[in-house]
Amino acid sequence: MVSTATHPTCRRRPRDALDQADVQPFKEIWENRDYYGYNIRDENAPWYKRVWQTIVHSFGDLTPISVSSAQRAVDTGGTWSKDAVLAVLGFGPAPSYAERSTIQNRISFL
């Protein structure tokens, strides 16, 4: 039996180069922007508050997708009784292009 790791037709890429997913959290912290474009920490706060805000953001990635979707639904103006429940069940808010007309989508594309 031939191991796939040593087989000549195995096309495994070297692990030397870091994946984008491996670097993304550090990039967010460095640029002070999360996935949605919000600030991770307040730039005008004292250093100890900035450190705490960075730590809270780093461990915030450990929340389940359903919980973060519910929080996002409420943050964007939804209600806990309807929108958060739907987000937990997997029915998140529609993307903005679905709510706009064809002309509005074309204008925003340009």
SVG drawing of the C-alpha trace seen along z (x, -y; Angstrom):
<svg xmlns="http://www.w3.org/2000/svg" viewBox="-41 -60 49 62">
<polyline fill="none" stroke="black" stroke-width="0.4" points="0.0,0.0 1.3,-3.4 1.0,-6.4 -0.7,-9.4 1.8,-11.7 4.8,-10.2 3.0,-9.1 4.3,-11.1 0.9,-11.9 -0.2,-13.5 -0.4,-17.2 -0.2,-18.4 0.8,-22.0 3.6,-22.9 2.5,-24.1 5.2,-26.8 2.8,-29.4 0.1,-30.5 -3.5,-30.3 -5.6,-33.4 -7.8,-32.0 -4.7,-31.5 -3.7,-35.2 -7.1,-36.8 -7.5,-37.3 -4.1,-38.9 -4.8,-41.1 -8.1,-42.3 -6.3,-43.2 -3.5,-45.0 -5.9,-47.0 -8.4,-47.5 -11.3,-46.4 -13.4,-43.3 -15.1,-41.3 -18.0,-43.7 -15.7,-46.8 -16.3,-47.9 -13.6,-49.1 -12.3,-46.4 -11.1,-48.8 -11.5,-52.5 -8.4,-54.4 -9.0,-57.2 -9.4,-54.9 -6.6,-54.3 -4.2,-51.4 -5.6,-49.0 -9.2,-49.4 -7.8,-48.9 -6.1,-45.7 -9.3,-44.5 -11.3,-45.3 -8.8,-43.3 -9.0,-40.3 -12.8,-40.4 -12.8,-40.6 -10.4,-37.7 -12.5,-35.4 -15.7,-36.6 -14.8,-34.5 -15.5,-31.4 -19.3,-32.1 -21.4,-29.7 -22.5,-31.0 -26.2,-30.9 -25.5,-33.1 -23.5,-35.6 -26.2,-35.7 -28.8,-36.4 -26.7,-39.2 -26.1,-40.6 -29.9,-40.6 -30.6,-42.5 -27.7,-44.9 -29.1,-45.8 -32.5,-46.7 -34.3,-43.4 -36.3,-42.1 -35.4,-39.3 -38.9,-37.7 -38.8,-37.4 -35.5,-38.2 -33.1,-36.7 -35.1,-33.5 -35.1,-33.3 -31.3,-33.9 -30.7,-31.1 -32.7,-28.8 -30.6,-29.8 -32.8,-32.4 -30.6,-35.5 -31.4,-38.9 -31.3,-39.1 -28.3,-40.8 -28.8,-44.4 -28.8,-43.7 -32.0,-41.6 -33.9,-44.6 -32.9,-47.1 -34.2,-47.5 -32.2,-46.4 -31.3,-50.0 -30.1,-50.6 -28.0,-47.5 -26.5,-48.6 -25.6,-52.0 -24.0,-50.6 -22.0,-48.2 -20.5,-51.1"/>
</svg>
